[in-house]
């Protein structure tokens, strides 16, 4: 336990038992200046029964989180590997390969919230199980602009029990499909290699 200091302080490595029954390894009181937390590797048991590896309070400035690889068990029973709160600026998510179980019982590999700008999804190859029981490899929501689909070769099982390789919803603009070579089994029991709906305009 240390009283508030005017400067930075490192290497609080011993266990401390304070009067409020908080067993901690590293304790830091709020500081007026920005502070970087490095190598906080020990367990912290707070009064609200949160067993964590890394704990950071909200900062007034932006903060970059690197190598947060330990488990965090929060009060809402969310066991996660990487947790990031919403940021005011755009953010690129790279190499988020660990499992995340959220409160709505969605077991996912990669989760991205809707963005105001266009986003390109590359190499999302892991399974996603959504609440509507849709077992998919690659999922893309409708975009306002033209979207080209390359090499979508994995199976998609939709709620209407259609087992397909490639599924495309009707778009308002022309769309080019490249390398759609897998089988498509539609609800009308048509076994086909290439299936195209009628378009109002010219189609190549």
Residue, then its C-alpha position, 0 to 999 in steps of 0.5 A: x500500500x502506498x500513499x499518493x505520490x507526485x511522480x511515477x512509481x514502479x515495482x510494487x511486487x509484494x502482496x498487501x492486505x488492507x483494511x477493506x479486505x482487498x488483496x492486491x499486488x499493485x495498487x495505484x491511486x488516481x493521478x493528475x497526469x497520464x500513467x502507463x501500466x506496464x507488466x501488471x501480471x498478478x491477480x487482483x481481488x477487489x471488493x466487488x469479486x472481480x478476478x482480473x489480470x489487467x485493470x485500467x480505469x478510464x483515461x481522459x486521453x486515447x489509450x492503445x492496448x497491446x498484448x492483453x492476453x490474460x483472462x478477465x472475468x467481469x461481474x456479468x460473467x463474461x470470460x474474454x481474452x480481448x475487450x475494447x470499449x467503443x472509441x470515437x475514431x475508426x479502429x482496425x481490428x487485427x489478429x483477434x483470434x481468441x474466443x469471446x463469450x458475450x452476455x447473449x451467449x454468442x460464441x464468436x471468433x471475430x466480432x465487429x460492430x457496425x461502422x459509419x464508413x465502409x469496411x473491407x473484411x479480409x481473412x475472416x475464416x473462423x466459424x460464427x454462431x449467431x443467436x439466430x442459429x445461423x452457422x456461417x463462415x463469412x457473413x457480410x451485411x448489405x452495403x450502400x455501394x457496389x460490392x465484389x465477392x471473391x472466393x466465397x467457397x464455404x458453406x452457409x446454412x440460413x434460417x430457411x434451411x437452404x444449404x448453399x455455397x454462395x448466397x447473394x441477395x438482390x442489389x439495386x446496382x449491377x454486381x460482378x460475381x467472380x469464381x462462383x464455382x461451387x454447387x448451389x441447392x435452392x429451395x426449388x430443388x434446382x441442382x446447378x453450378x451457376x444460378x442467376x436471377x433475371x436483371x432489369x439491365x444488361x448483365x455480363 
